[in-house]
Amino acid sequence: MAENSSEDPNQPTQSDKSIHRWLELAVPVVSFGGILIAFSLLAQGYLLSFRIAAAGCIIASFILAYLAWIRPKKDIVALTTPMYSIIFFVLPTDLIPDLILPILYAISLTILLVRLKYRYGKPGTAVSMGRELGGSLKTYIDQTREHLKNISPGTAHNATLAFVQFAQGDYAKVARISETVTGNGETAGCDQCLARAFSIVKEHAALLDKSLPRPFTYLVFNPEHADLLAKHLPSWSGR
């Protein structure tokens, strides 16, 4: 079934990551490279050198905008740099001011690249390995990471799908995912707390999907799982 796949199509491949790194490097290289070529031509008496400097900045602007577009969080400043590059460089005026402008613009692009890379995350990814998490959530992840490190990628993927679909209100799909995990023994011998979690989620998802009344008894975690819960239950009154 599709839910058992451990590969996420939204995650960039190793090849994509390599391309992204080269594109990030291209922003300062292309923008400043055009300026260096322009100064070299200017020293030889070519008055059209500004066009080359401007072209480097325009190309680098489109690369930066692309890098901003492929991130989950969109940086509006980086996305609009192509528009401003065209406004600034399409109609050059005096030669000396126009050579200063590409320099300032290239510096700005490089600063925006650093801002994009470290403030808006990696291309096509969400928060990675808890490094961007804070407060109690990061504490909880650190607390449970060692215990859950041997979980298979397929089980982890299904857990993520169940969490996301439950938050979106697709309770029928959550129940199917949980049934798949608990029904095929995917968690057997691996982690009883995780198996229990899928069973609890399946029960609640089925109740919500069919709008059934709250039962007198329902599945809860066992007392021995208390240290793995983000919030300790006041009592163990379930079954």
ABEGO torsion letter per residue (X at the ends): XAAABABBAABBBAAAAAAAAAAAAAAAAAAAAAAAAAAAAAAAGBAAAAAAAAAAAAAAAAAAAAAAAABABBBAAAAAAAAAAAAAAABBBBAAAAAAAAAAAAAAAAAAAAAAAAAAEBBGBBBBGGAABBEAAAAAAAAAAAAAAABBAAAAAAAAAAAAAAAAGBAAAAAAAAAAAAAAGAABGABAAAAAAAAAAAAAAAAAAAGBBBBABBBBBBAAAAAABABBBABBABX
